[in-house]
Amino acid sequence: MFEVSSIGKILIGSGIFLVLMGLVFITAGKIPWVGKLPGDIIIQKENFSFYFPLTTCIILSAILSLAFFLTGRR
């Protein structure tokens, strides 16, 4: 079972995560290079468009991996 203090830490961590994700969604449209890098896949036809930000995903993954590695417990 969970202790009360561990549930409190989980709730605080979840709240911080939600606030950070909200900030990302608010500011993502204001960063001009996000989603428009070379390697991002864009297919447009008459009645169809497909968009997959492959390069953007790889760069964000590398940045997050580095951040988690540097802030991890040792």
C-alpha positions in Angstrom: 0.0 0.0 0.0 1.0 3.6 -0.5 1.8 5.8 2.5 0.0 9.2 2.7 3.3 11.0 2.1 4.1 9.1 -1.0 0.6 9.8 -2.5 1.2 13.5 -1.7 4.5 13.5 -3.6 2.8 11.8 -6.5 0.1 14.4 -6.7 2.6 17.3 -6.5 4.7 15.7 -9.2 1.7 15.2 -11.4 0.6 18.8 -10.9 4.0 20.1 -11.8 4.1 17.9 -14.9 0.6 19.1 -16.0 1.7 22.8 -15.6 4.8 22.2 -17.6 2.9 20.4 -20.3 0.4 23.3 -20.4 3.3 25.8 -20.9 4.6 23.7 -23.7 1.3 23.7 -25.5 0.9 27.4 -25.0 4.3 28.3 -26.3 4.8 25.6 -29.0 3.1 27.7 -31.7 5.3 30.7 -31.0 8.6 28.8 -31.6 9.1 29.1 -35.4 11.4 26.0 -36.0 9.3 23.4 -34.1 7.8 21.1 -36.7 9.5 22.7 -39.7 12.9 21.1 -39.6 14.5 19.2 -42.4 13.5 15.6 -42.0 10.0 16.3 -40.8 7.6 14.4 -43.1 4.8 16.4 -44.8 2.6 14.8 -47.5 -0.1 16.9 -49.1 -2.6 15.7 -51.7 -5.9 17.2 -52.9 -8.1 15.9 -50.1 -5.4 14.5 -47.8 -2.5 15.8 -45.7 -0.2 13.9 -43.5 2.3 15.4 -41.1 4.9 13.6 -38.9 7.6 15.7 -37.2 10.3 13.0 -37.2 13.3 15.2 -36.7 11.6 17.4 -34.1 10.7 14.2 -32.1 14.3 13.0 -32.3 15.7 16.3 -31.1 13.2 16.6 -28.3 13.9 13.1 -27.2 17.6 13.7 -27.1 17.1 16.9 -25.0 14.8 15.2 -22.6 17.1 12.2 -22.3 20.0 14.4 -21.5 18.0 16.4 -18.9 16.8 13.2 -17.2 20.3 11.8 -17.2 21.8 15.0 -15.7 19.1 15.3 -13.0 18.9 11.5 -12.2 19.9 10.1 -8.8 23.4 8.9 -8.4 
